Amino acid sequence: MSPAGLRIAEPTEAPAVSREVIRAAFFDREVQPEIVATDVLNREAAERCLERIDLLIRRYQNGVKPFVDDLTSFSTRFGILKRAPGNWWNGDGRIERYVTEKFEAHLFSETSLTESIADVLNQFRQEVDANQKRMLVHVQASLEIADLPEIHLEQYGPFYRSVAKELHGYSTGQGTTSVYNALVVFLVSEAGGYAAMSIAAGLLARFSATAAVGAAAGAGAAAGAAATGATGGSFAGPVGTVVGLAVGLIVGVAIDWWMTENFEAKMCEQLYDYLGQLRSSLIEGSPALANSSANRLQTEGLRSEGLRSEGLRSEGLRRSLPQLCDSLTEAYRNQFFAKIVSTEPSK
C-alpha cells in the first residue's frame, strides 16, 4: 500500500504488434517505393516507344525526295508512258505495280512498315519486362533482411503470370476491344511477336480507311478515284494497303499534274502530308469516322486482321500506353499486397 493507502499497479508489457501490421509497414516502407520506381521506368519506356515511332516516320520522310527524283526522271516517265496504253485498256494495274516498286525501294513496303512498328512495340515489351524483374529482385532482397519468415514470394515467372491474369481482368472489365486491350494481350501473350504484328496491322488498317476517305473527299478526280479504289480489298493483299493507298494517290497526282512546272514540289508536299497523317494516326489516333463509307472501310480492314473495330477509331499509342502503365501499377500493388500483407502465416 502507498502512503495514501492506494495500491500501485504492477507494470505490464506492451501488447505485441500483430504480424499483419508488421507486414503492412514493410509493404509501405519497402514495396511501395519499388512500385513507384517501376511505374516511372515503365512510363519512360512508353515515351521512348512514341519517340521511336516518330523517328521511324522521319526516316521515311528522308526517302521522299529521292523517290520523287526517281519518279520524275526521264527513264521513269518513259516507263510509265510505255505501260499506259495496256493499263488503260486492260485495267491490270501495271502502272501501279511499276510505281509501287519504286516507292518500296525508297520508302517502305507494307511488310517492312508493319514489322518496323512491331519491332518498336517489342522493344517496349522488353523494357517493361526488365523493369518488372528489377522490381521483384529488389523486393526479394529487402525480404531477406526483414524478420518476415512467413512470406515467400514467387519467382518471376509465376509472379508475372499472376499480374497477367489481373491485367486480363481489367481488359475484360472494359467490355470493348481497343488499342489498350490489344496492348494488354501483346504484353502478356507468349506469342508477343505475333500480337505486336496484329496491333501494327490494326493501326495501319484504321489509317488506310481514314486517309482513303479524306483523299476521296478532298483530292482531284483521278487521285480520289485511285484512293478509294486502293482500299477496296483485303488489308493483307496487294490492294487496300498503306502502300497501295499511297501509290494510288501518287498515280492520281501524276495524271492531274504531270505537265505542270511545280509537279515535284506538289508531289513532295503530298507525300510529306501523307506520312504526317500516318504518324498522327499511330501516335495520336485518328478522329472517329462519321460517314458510313468510312466506317465500312475501317471495319473491313480490322476484321481482316481478326480485330474488332470498336474503340480503335480514335485511340492512339499516346493515350493507350499510359493506360497500360496505370493498369500495371495497380496489378503490381494488388499482387504484392496479397502476398505480403494479406498472406496467411506459414505452418
C-alpha positions in Angstrom: 0.0 0.0 0.0 1.1 3.5 -0.7 1.2 6.1 2.0 -2.2 7.3 0.8 -3.5 3.7 1.1 -3.6 3.2 -2.7 -2.3 0.1 -4.5 0.2 0.8 -7.2 -0.3 -1.3 -10.3 2.5 -3.5 -11.5 4.0 -2.5 -14.8 2.7 -4.6 -17.7 4.3 -5.4 -21.1 3.1 -3.5 -24.1 0.8 -5.6 -26.3 2.7 -7.4 -29.1 2.3 -5.8 -32.5 0.4 -8.1 -34.9 2.3 -9.7 -37.7 -0.1 -8.2 -40.2 0.8 -4.7 -39.0 4.5 -5.5 -39.4 3.9 -6.8 -42.9 1.9 -3.7 -43.8 4.7 -1.5 -42.5 7.2 -3.4 -44.6 4.9 -3.0 -47.6 4.7 0.7 -47.2 8.4 1.1 -46.4 10.0 -1.2 -49.0 7.5 -2.3 -51.6 5.6 0.8 -52.4 8.7 2.8 -53.4 9.7 0.0 -55.7 6.3 0.0 -57.4 6.5 3.8 -57.8 10.0 3.5 -59.3 8.9 0.8 -61.7 5.9 2.9 -62.8 8.3 5.7 -63.6 10.5 3.3 -65.6 7.5 1.9 -67.5 6.3 5.4 -68.4 9.8 6.3 -69.6 9.7 3.2 -71.8 6.3 4.3 -73.2 7.7 7.7 -74.1 10.6 6.0 -75.9 8.2 3.9 -77.8 6.4 7.0 -79.1 9.8 8.6 -79.9 10.8 5.6 -81.9 7.6 5.7 -83.9 8.3 9.4 -84.6 11.9 8.6 -85.6 10.6 5.8 -87.9 8.3 8.2 -89.8 11.1 10.9 -90.0 13.3 8.2 -91.6 10.6 7.6 -94.2 10.4 11.3 -94.9 14.0 11.3 -95.8 13.1 9.0 -98.7 10.5 11.3 -100.2 12.9 13.5 -102.2 14.9 10.5 -103.7 11.6 8.9 -104.6 10.2 12.0 -106.3 13.5 12.5 -108.2 13.3 8.9 -109.4 9.6 9.2 -110.3 10.3 12.4 -112.4 13.3 11.1 -114.1 13.1 10.6 -117.9 13.5 6.8 -117.6 10.6 6.5 -115.2 8.4 8.9 -117.2 9.1 6.8 -120.3 8.4 3.6 -118.3 5.0 4.9 -117.2 4.1 6.1 -120.7 5.1 2.8 -122.2 2.8 1.0 -119.7 -0.1 3.4 -120.0 -2.0 2.0 -123.1 -2.0 -1.5 -121.7 -3.0 -0.2 -118.2 -5.9 1.8 -119.6 -7.2 -1.0 -122.0 -6.7 -4.0 -119.7 -7.0 -2.3 -116.3 -4.3 -4.7 -115.0 -2.6 -2.1 -112.7 0.8 -2.3 -114.4 1.5 1.4 -113.7 0.6 1.0 -110.0 3.0 -2.0 -109.8 5.7 -0.1 -111.5 5.4 2.9 -109.2 5.0 0.6 -106.1 8.4 -1.0 -106.8 10.0 2.4 -106.7 8.0 3.5 -103.7 9.1 0.4 -101.7 12.7 0.9 -102.8 12.9 4.4 -101.4 10.4 4.4 -98.5 8.8 1.2 -97.3 6.8 -1.9 -98.2 3.7 -3.0 -96.4 5.6 -5.8 -94.7 8.6 -3.7 -93.7 6.3 -0.9 -92.3 4.3 -3.4 -90.2 7.4 -5.2 -89.0 9.1 -1.9 -88.0 6.1 -0.8 -85.9 6.0 -4.3 -84.3 9.7 -4.1 -83.5 9.1 -0.8 -81.7 6.3 -2.3 -79.7 8.5 -5.3 -78.9 11.2 -3.0 -77.5 8.6 -1.5 -75.2 7.6 -5.0 -74.0 11.2 -6.0 -73.4 11.8 -2.8 -71.3 8.7 -3.4 -69.2 9.8 -7.0 -68.7 13.2 -5.8 -67.4 11.6 -3.2 -65.1 9.4 -5.9 -63.5 12.3 -8.3 -63.0 14.3 -5.5 -61.3 11.3 -4.7 -59.0 10.9 -8.2 -57.9 14.6 -8.7 -57.3 14.7 -5.6 -55.1 11.7 -6.6 -53.1 13.1 -10.1 -52.6 16.4 -8.6 -51.4 14.5 -6.5 -48.8 12.7 -9.6 -47.6 15.9 -11.4 -47.0 17.0 -8.9 -44.2 13.5 -8.5 -42.8 12.0 -10.6 -40.0 9.2 -12.0 -42.1 9.8 -15.7 -42.4 6.2 -16.3 -43.3 6.4 -14.5 -46.6 7.6 -16.5 -49.6 7.5 -14.5 -52.9 7.2 -16.4 -56.2 9.9 -16.4 -58.8 9.4 -14.1 -61.7 7.5 -16.5 -64.0 4.7 -17.3 -61.5 4.6 -13.7 -60.3 4.1 -12.2 -63.7 1.5 -14.8 -64.6 -0.5 -13.5 -61.7 0.0 -10.0 -62.9 -1.1 -11.0 -66.4 -4.2 -12.7 -65.1 -5.1 -9.4 -63.3 -4.5 -7.4 -66.5 -6.7 -9.7 -68.4 -9.4 -9.0 -65.8 -9.1 -5.2 -66.3 -9.2 -5.6 -70.1 -12.4 -7.8 -69.9 -14.0 -5.4 -67.5 -13.8 -2.6 -70.1 -16.3 -4.5 -72.2 -14.9 -3.4 -75.5 -11.9 -4.1 -77.8 -9.5 -1.2 -78.1 -5.8 -0.4 -78.7 -5.4 -0.7 -74.9 -6.9 -4.2 -74.9 -4.7 -5.2 -77.8 -1.7 -4.0 -75.9 -2.7 -6.0 -72.8 -2.8 -9.1 -74.9 0.5 -8.2 -76.5 2.2 -7.6 -73.2 1.1 -10.9 -71.5 1.0 -13.2 -74.5 3.6 -15.8 -75.1 3.4 -15.1 -78.8 4.4 -11.5 -78.3 5.8 -11.0 -81.8 2.5 -12.1 -83.5 0.5 -9.9 -81.2 2.7 -6.9 -82.0 2.2 -7.6 -85.7 -1.6 -7.7 -85.1 -1.6 -4.4 -83.3 0.5 -2.8 -86.1 -1.7 -4.2 -88.8 -4.9 -3.0 -87.0 -3.5 0.6 -86.6 -2.5 0.7 -90.3 -5.9 -0.6 -91.4 -7.5 2.2 -89.5 -5.2 4.7 -91.0 -5.8 3.4 -94.5 -9.6 3.8 -94.1 -9.3 7.3 -92.7 -6.8 8.5 -95.3 -8.7 7.0 -98.1 -11.9 8.7 -97.2 -10.1 12.0 -96.8 -8.4 11.7 -100.1 -11.6 10.8 -101.9 -13.3 13.9 -100.4 -10.5 16.4 -101.0 -8.3 15.2 -103.8 -8.7 15.7 -107.6 -10.9 13.3 -109.5 -8.1 11.0 -110.6 -6.5 11.0 -107.2 -9.8 10.4 -105.4 -10.7 7.5 -107.6 -7.3 6.0 -107.0 -7.6 6.4 -103.3 -11.0 4.8 -102.9 -10.0 2.1 -105.3 -6.9 1.3 -103.2 -8.9 0.4 -100.2 -11.3 -1.9 -101.8 -9.7 -5.3 -101.0 -8.3 -7.2 -98.1 -5.8 -5.4 -95.8 -3.3 -8.3 -96.2 -3.4 -8.3 -100.0 -1.7 -6.1 -102.6 -4.7 -3.8 -102.7 -6.1 -1.9 -99.8 -2.8 -1.4 -98.0 -1.0 1.7 -96.8 1.4 1.4 -99.7 -1.4 0.8 -102.2 -3.2 3.9 -101.0 0.0 6.0 -101.2 0.7 4.7 -104.8 -3.0 5.4 -105.7 -2.6 9.0 -104.6 0.7 9.3 -106.4 -0.6 8.0 -109.7 -3.7 10.2 -109.4 -1.5 13.2 -108.8 0.7 12.3 -111.7 -2.3 12.3 -114.0 -3.5 15.6 -112.7 -0.2 17.4 -112.5 2.3 15.6 -114.7 3.0 18.5 -117.1 3.0 21.3 -114.5 6.2 23.1 -113.6 5.7 22.6 -109.8 4.9 18.9 -110.1 7.9 17.8 -108.0 7.0 20.3 -105.2 3.4 19.2 -105.2 4.3 15.5 -105.1 6.7 16.1 -102.2 4.1 18.0 -100.3 1.5 15.3 -100.9 3.8 12.6 -99.6 5.0 14.6 -96.5 1.4 15.2 -95.7 0.6 11.5 -96.1 3.4 10.5 -93.8 2.4 13.1 -91.3 -1.1 11.6 -91.2 0.4 8.2 -90.8 2.4 9.4 -87.8 -0.6 11.1 -86.3 -2.8 8.1 -86.7 -0.3 5.8 -84.9 0.6 8.2 -82.1 -2.3 10.5 -81.5 -5.1 8.4 -83.0 -7.4 9.4 -85.9 -10.7 11.2 -85.4 -13.8 9.0 -85.3 -15.2 8.4 -88.8 -18.6 9.8 -89.2 -19.9 8.6 -92.5 -21.0 5.0 -93.3 -18.5 4.6 -96.1 -15.5 5.4 -93.9 -16.9 3.1 -91.1 -17.3 0.3 -93.6 -13.8 0.6 -94.9 -12.3 0.7 -91.4 -14.3 -2.2 -90.1 -13.4 -4.4 -93.1 -9.7 -3.6 -92.7 -9.8 -4.5 -89.0 -11.8 -7.7 -89.5 -9.2 -9.0 -91.9 -6.7 -8.9 -89.1 -9.0 -10.6 -86.6 -9.7 -7.4 -84.6 -13.0 -5.7 -83.8 -13.3 -2.0 -84.8 -14.9 -0.7 -81.6 -12.6 1.6 -79.7 -9.9 1.7 -82.5 -11.4 4.7 -84.2 -9.8 7.4 -82.1 -7.2 5.9 -79.8 -3.5 6.2 -80.5 -0.5 4.9 -78.6 0.0 8.1 -76.7 -3.3 7.5 -74.8 -3.2 3.7 -74.7 0.4 3.2 -73.4 -0.1 5.3 -70.2 -3.4 3.5 -69.6 -1.5 0.3 -69.7 1.1 1.7 -67.3 -1.7 2.6 -64.9 -3.1 -1.0 -65.0 0.4 -2.5 -64.5 0.9 -0.4 -61.4 -2.4 -1.4 -60.0 -1.7 -5.0 -60.7 1.7 -4.8 -59.0 0.2 -3.2 -55.9 -2.6 -5.8 -55.6 -0.3 -8.8 -56.1 2.3 -7.6 -53.6 -0.3 -6.7 -51.1 -2.0 -10.1 -51.4 1.3 -12.0 -51.0 2.9 -9.8 -48.2 0.2 -8.2 -46.1 -2.8 -10.5 -46.6 -0.8 -13.7 -46.6 -1.6 -16.5 -44.1 1.2 -17.3 -41.7 3.3 -20.4 -42.6 2.5 -23.5 -40.6 
